Amino acid sequence: MSSAGPDRHLIARRVAAVTVSLVLAGGAVACGPEDAAGKAGSGDKPGAAGAPQKGGTLTVLNSEPQSDFDPARLYTSGGGNVPSLVFRTLTTRNREDGAAGTKVVPDLATDTGKPNADATEWTYTLKDGLKYEDGSPITSADIKYGIERSFAAELSGGAPYLRDWLVGGEAYEGPYKDGGKGLDSIVVPDPKTIVFKLRKPEGEFPFVATQTQFAPVPKAKDTGVKYEEHPVSSGPYKVVKNDNDGEHLTLERNEHWDEKTDEERKAYPDKIDVRSGLDAAVINQRLTTSSGPDAAAVTTDTNLGPAELAQIGDNKELAGRVGTGHFGYVNYLAFNPKVAPFDNPKVRQAISHAINRTSVINAAGGSALAEPATTFLPEREAFGFTPYDHFPAGKTGDPAKAKQLLAEAGFPDGLTVTLTHSTAQNRQTSPEVATAVQQALAAAGITVKLEGLENNAFNEKRWDAQNTPGFFLSRWGADWPSGAPFLAPIFDGRQIVTNGSNYNHAQLNDPAVNAEIDEIAKLTDLAAAGKRWGALDKKIGEQALDVPLFHPVYKRLVGKDIKNVVISDWTGVLDISQVSVK
């Protein structure tokens, strides 16, 4: 998961398929007390005053290139940010501020899908008048083909759900090797209807249908691995330039896109110029200065840091251009109970009581950039948030309670443990946060030795079931705003992977937990499902398998001429499809 923020947080994250009932990436949303539209400066919504108008050029300044610009290879939720300008999907995220933005809504389809009685079959009907950039009609067969090509090994990188969920998906190798047979569990009885047959109930399938794998691809225009150079647009913009694997993307209007078929994308600018590979400090400086084209510029992946927020200070003009967002994301301390002394629940409870969340928040950049967490699920209704604090530490820790529990665990004189962390300066799994944990635990008589690993080595070790540390910093972000992509990958025992990336750090395999995940997966009533996800989170939390630390907050500048800033609780960042530059 990228530390830059949620726009690219999903790329190359999961190897194992997730057996959950499903919504997006875009994804999931951990919101705090502030309105997701931001309350920088005067409290008004960020962006220039005045009604949005069509025209002009929007500049996007990013750190990471929009590489692999092929709908099969992108790992996005809600359709992504820049990708959603080119690729429409069966469903998409609701493009509204805050909690309203956590809803899944129709895109190419007339509704969010019709399930059968047990949610093992989903049927979609396409809208009338859908066309590609060349004016040819979009058909259900194109969506089927687009999904099937995402199974090809040479186009890997997208979300793994369909491989696990579709009947026959686990063995399917894509259209380049199937001799034209296709995947039988995707049925297209006519050009406007598509039916998905699933191995098990998936009540949140409409959320997965927001992934770019559901974008239509005309078979006659498929150029395999070269398709990303000029993918055929189904959205309001088409690709006219793609230099250096997404480092410089130029998008212009798709004249065959009909806004009457698309209630979500406003598509105000005439042109969008995406420039990536830039240093974060340079991006924020250019947005601050807002000279020339940068006055009409935004970023979809670069946050303001503590020093930059301090520089903005009381500058009302700059503060009024800062958007605040929250995304479904949790930073936590993970235990591996297979490693002593973390096999003792009282030791885990003691550490939970000892944590000083104030110092952790400060290490994460301060209260403007992080909000304390005592639950694994983010504090938003869409996730089924249910408040609990099983092992109260207060704002600064409870070392006395921690010492009592250690004595009960057989360690009256304290103990020494090792905390594994990354050396990357991301203020999440980094040395600053590890040191804050170390200092808090010292007050409870726990000596913490820090094991800092280069980020790739750190990720490899923490996700290795055979070599998982006993105690380490970790983080997780959801693929859509629901409890499903939070709890199932981390706590479903059937998700334990012994020969690949394993995210169930505690290797919990509780039949009751597994059964409840399956039962919630059957629900198509997302509000009812949410309540049960929250209850499950609370129940799992009693085992002290992790210590939730904080949910990050995203603060990002926009250029002085940017209007119509929309930041939903699905993505936590500015929605590029809503922006106006005039």
N, C-alpha and C positions, 0 to 999 in steps of 0.2 A: 504494500500500500504506500503510495507516495506521500511524503510528508508535506508536499506542496499544497495539498488540499484535495477535496473530493473530486475535482474534475477528472483527475487521472488516478484516483485512489484505487480503482478496481483492476488496473492493468496488471496482468501476470501475477495475480495473487493466489488463485486457487488452482490446485492441480486435481484434488479430489472433487468429485461431483457431490453436491449437497442434496440430501433427501429431505426437503422441507416442503411445506405447503406455502405457497407464497402469500413485495413490491416491493422502487426504485425508486440504488444506487443510488435515481439519480440520485436517490438514492438513498431513503433512510434519513432520519434526521434527529440529531440530538440538540434540542433547543434549550436555551436557558431563559432567564427572566426577561431579557430584552426582546422587543419585537424583532422578528427575523429580517425586516426591512432595514433595520439599523436605527440607532438613536444617537448617532454621532452629532456633536455640536448642539444645535437648537432642538433636536428631537424630530426634525422634519425628515421626510424620506430623502435619501441622497440623490444627487443629480440636479441638473440645471432646471430652472423653472420654465413653465410654458408647456403647451400641449405638444405631444410628439408629432413629427411630420415625416413624410417620406422623402428620401433623397440623401445624397452625401455618401462619404466613405467612412466606415467604421474600421479603426485600427485595433488589432488585438496584440498585446505584448505579453509573451509567455516565456517561461523558463524552459519547459520541456516541449520538444517538437510533437506535433500531432501525427506521430508515425503510425504505420500500418493502417492507412486510411481506407480500409476495406471493411464493409459492414460485418463480414464473417470474422475478422480478426480483432475488432474492437471489443473491449470489455467495458461496457457502459451500463448505466442504469437510467431509465427514463429517456433513453435515446442519446444520452450524452449532451454536451454543450455545443461545441462547434460541429460535431457530426450530425446533430439533429437539424442543422440547417440544410443538409444535403440528403439525409436518409430519413424518410418517414417510416413508421412502424405500425403494426396493427393497433397498438395502444401507445399512450405516452403519458408523461406527467402533466398535471394541471399547472399551467404557467401563471400562478398567483403567489402573492407574498405569504410567508408564514405557513401556518398549519393548513390553510386551504390548498397549498401547493403539494401536500402529501398524497393527494387523491390521484388515482389512475383514471384516465379519461380516454375516449375513442380517438384514434388518429386516422389511419386508412380505413378502419372498420367503422361500422355504423353504431356499435356499442362496445362495451368492454368484454364481450364474449358471453355465450350462452352455454352453461354447463349441463351435463346430464344429471341424473339424480344423485350420483355419488362423486361427482366432480372428477371422473376419470376420462371424460370426453368434453372437449370445448369446441364450439362452432362459432365462426366469425363470417360476417357478410361484409363485403367491401362497399364503400360509397360509390355513387355514380360520378362520372367525370374525372376520374383519377388518371393523370398522364405523366409520362417521363419527360425529360428535358427535350427529347426529339419529337414530342407530340404523340407518341404511340401509347396505347392504353396499358395501364397496370392491371395485371390479372392475378388471381389467386395462385395460378401455377408459378408465377414469378416469385411469390412469397415462399412457396414450397421449395423452389429451386434455391432461393437465397439461403434458406435454413439448411438444406441438404449440403450445400457447398461448405458450410461452416464446420462440417464433420471431416472435411479433407485434412489430412495431416499437414499439408503444405500451407494451409490457411488457419492454423491453430492460433489460439490466443484469446478467443471469445469466452463468454460465460459457459460453464459446463453443464448447466441444468438439463438441457434437452437430451444430452447423451444419457443421462440417468433417468429422465422422466418418460421419454417417448418409448413406446413399445418397440423393441428391436434397436433402440438407439445405442446401446452399449457395444454392439458389434458392427454398426454401420461405418463405412469408411469414406462416404461421400460420393458425389456423382461422377468423379473422374475414374472411379474404379468399379462402379456398380453396373456398368454395361447398359445404362439407361433405365434400370429397373426402378430406382428411387426408393424412398423410405415409405413402406406400406402404412405406417401409423400417421402419415400426413395425407389426407384425402382431399382431392379437389373435384367435387362432383360437377362443378360448372365454373366459368371464369370469375364468378364473384363470391364463391363460397369455399371456405377451407376448414377442415375438421382435424383436430389433434386427438389422438388416442394415447392415453397415458397408462403407465404401469401401475400407478397407485393414485389415490385421490390427491389433487392439488388445488385447494380452494383459492389460492392466490396466483393462479396461472396468468391472470390479466397483467400482473406486474412484470412477469418474465417476458411477456409479449411487448414490453417497452424496449427490450434489448435490441441492438442494431442487427442481430442475426435475423430479426423478423422484417428487415427491410427487403423490398422486392429487388430482384436482380434478373434482368432479361437474359435468358440462356444464350441467345445469339450474340450478346455483347460481352459475355464473360471471357476475360483474357487471363484467368488464373491469377498467379502471383503478381501480374502486372495490372490487374484491375484497379488497384489503389491509385494508380497514376491518373486515371480518368474514370472514376465510378459514375454510373449513369444515375443522375439525380432524380429523386422522387419528391424532393422538398423545394423550398422557395429559392434556393441558390444552387448553382452548378460550379464544379471545379474547373477553372480555366488555367490554373498553374499549380503545380506541386513540385517544388524544388527541394532536393536533399532530404527526401523521405519525411516530408511534412514540416521541414524547417521554415519554409515560406509557402503558404497557401494563399491563393487568390480566388475568391468566390465572387461570382456575379449573378445577377438575377436569372432565374429559370422562367422564361416567358410563358411556359406551359403550366406552371404552378397556378392553381386556381384557389384564391383565398376563400372562396365559398365552400370549399371542401376541407378547409383547415382553420378551425376555430382557435388553435393554440399559438401559432407562430405569427407575429405581427409583420416581420420582414420589412422594417422601415428603411434601412440603408440600401442604396443601389449597389454598393460594393463592400466587400469585407476583406481586409488585408491582414492575414495572420502571420506574425513574425515571431519566431521562437529561438531557443538557444541563447536567450539573453540572461545576464546576471540579474538576480532578484533585486539587488540594490539599484541597478541601472533602471529596471522597470519602474520601481517606486519613485525614483528621482524624475524620470520622464513624465510620469503621471502627475507628480507634484507640480512640476514646472508647467506642464500642459501648453507647450508652445508648438505652433504649426500643426501638423497632423495629430500630434499627441493630445491636443485639446479634445479630439474626438476618439480617444483611445480608452480601452479597458484591459483588464487581465482576467483570465479564467483560472490561473493556477498559482498566483503569487500573493502571499499575505504580507501585511504590515507586521513588523516585529516590535518588540518593546521599545527599542531605541527610536524607531521611526514614529511610533505613537507618541513618545515623549517629545519629539521635535514638533509634531503637529500641535500638541499642547492646546493653547487657547486660541489658535488660529482658526477663527470661525469659518472662514472660506474653505480651508482644507478639511476641517472637521466635518463640514457639511457635505463633503464628497466621499466620505468613508461609509461604506456599506457593511453592516454587521450580519453575519449569517451563522447558522448552526446546522450541523450535519450529523447523521446517525453514526456516532463514533464514540468509543470508550477507550481510555488508557487505563491499564490496570497492572497490578502485580500478580503474576501467575505462579501457582504452586504445582509441582509434580509430586503427588503423594507416594510415588514409588521410590522416592529418594528420602532417606532419613536426614533430618528429623521431621520432615514435612509430612511423613506418614502419620504423625501424631496430630489429631485435630486441634488439640489445645495449643500446640505450637503455632498452628495457622491462625487460630483465634487470637493468640497473644499478639502476633504481628499486626493483625487487623486493628486491634485496640490501640496499638502503639503509633500508628501512622499519624503524622502531622500534616494534614492536608493543606494548611496554610503555607507551609514551607514548600510543599510539592507544587502548589499553584504558583507560587513565586518563581520556582525553578522553571515552570512551564511558560513563563512570560508575564505572569501577573493575572489579576482577576479580569482584565479586559480580554485576555486571550484563552482563559481556561476557567471552567466552572467545576466545583467539587462534586464528586459522585460517590454515592454509597450503594447504588444499584448497578447491575450490569447493563440493563436496558436504559437508553437515554430518556430524559425527562420530557417525553412527549406522548400524547394520547395515541398517535398512530402506531407506536411501538407496543402499546399496552402497558405503559409505565405504571407500576404499582410501587409506591414508596415503601422502603424498608431500610433499616440500619441495624442489622443483627448484632454488630459488634461495635457499639458507639465509641468513637475516638474524639468526638468534639472537633473543634477547629484546630487544636494543636496536639492532639494525642492524649491517651490515658495510660501513661507508663506504669502507674500503680496497678491497674487492672491487668496489664500485660505481665507484670512480674508475678502476680498471683497465679495466673494461668500457667506461666512457665514452671513455677514451683509444683503445681498440680501435675504438670507433664513430666516431672522428674528432673527439672533443671533449675533448682533453687539458686544456683550461683550464676545463672545466665547461660548463654551458649554462643557459639561462633558459627556463622553461616556465610555462604557466598551468594552474591547477587550478580547475575549476568545481565549485561546491558550492551547497547550499541555505542560505538564511539562517534557516530554521526551526530552533528550538531542540529538535531531536529526538535529539541525541547519536549520530546515525548518519551523516547526510550534512551535518552542521551545521558552523559555523565552528570549534568546538572540535576536531573531528576533522581538519578541513582544516589547521588551524594545527599540529597534531601531525605531520602529514605534511610540511608545509612545513619545520618545524624539523629533522626527520630527514634530509630530502634536502639541506638546507643543509650538513650535515656531510660530504656526499659531493660538494660543489661544485656542486650543482644549486640555482639560485635559483628559487623558486616564487612566482609572482604569483597571488594569490587572486582569483577571480571569484565573488562571492557573488550569487545570484539569489533573488528571492522564490520560494517553494516551487512555485507553479504554473508560473512561467516556467522554473524549473529543470527540472521534470519534462518540460515541453514541449520544452525544448532537448535534454535527454539522450536522449529517445526519438525525435528527429527525424533520420531517416537522412540528410537533406540538410544538416543543420546540427549534427550530433553533435560535441561538443567533442573535442579530442584526448586530454584527460586529465580525468577527473571522478570524484567519489565516487558510488557507486551501491549498490543493495541489491536483493535478490531473495528472495522466499519461495515455497515450493512449495504447490501445490494439494492435494497428498497426499504421504504419506511414501514417496517413490520418487525415483530419479535422473531419471526421465523429465521431470517438470515443472520440474526444475532445468536440465538440460542442453539439452533440445530448444528451448525458447523462446530461449535465449541463444546457442546455437551451431549450430543447424540452418540452413543457408544458404537453405533454402526458406521459412524464417520471416521473412526480411528483407522489411520493408514500406517502400516508398518514399513512400507517400502517406498514412501514418497512423502509429500508435504502433509503433515498431520497437524490439525488445528485444535484438536481436543487435547489441550495441554495436560489436563489431569487424567486423561485416558479413562474418563468416567463412562461406565457402561451399566447404567442403572435401568433395568427393565421397565420400571414405572415411568422414568423420564422418557425413555424411547417410546413407550406406548402413548403417553400424553402428546408427544410430538406428532405421532400418527393421527391421533384423534383430532387435534387442532387442524391438521392438514386437510381434513375433510370439510371444514367449514368454508362456505362462500360468503357468510356474513362476517365481514372483516372486523366490525366492532365487537362482535361476540368472540372472535378469534383473539383480538387484542387483549381482552380481559383475561383470557386463559394463558396467553403468553406472559402477561404480567404476574399472574399467580404462579406460573412455573418458574419464572425468574426468582421470585421470592422464596420458593421452596428449595431450589438449587442453592440459593445464597446461604441457606442454613448450614451447608457443609463447609463453608469457608475454603472453597477451592481457588478463590482469587480475592484480591482486594481492589475494588474499583477505586480509582484515584481521581480522574477528572474527564470531562468532556471538553474538547477544544472549541474555541470560538474563532470564526474567520472574519478578519477585518481587511477590507480591500478598497483601494482608491479607485476612483474613476476620473477621467478627464473632465475639464470644466464645461465642455459642451455636451456632455452625455445627458440624455433624458430618459425617463421611463425605466428606472432601475427596479427590477423585480428580483427578490431573493426568497426562494421558497425553502421550507423545511425539508424538502426532498434532497436538494443539492447543497444548500448552504451558501451558494455563490450566485453572483449576478447571472441572470438568464439572458444569454446573448440574443435569443430570438425575440426579445421584447424591446431591445434598445433602439433609441432614436438618436441621431447626431445633429439634428437641425432644430 
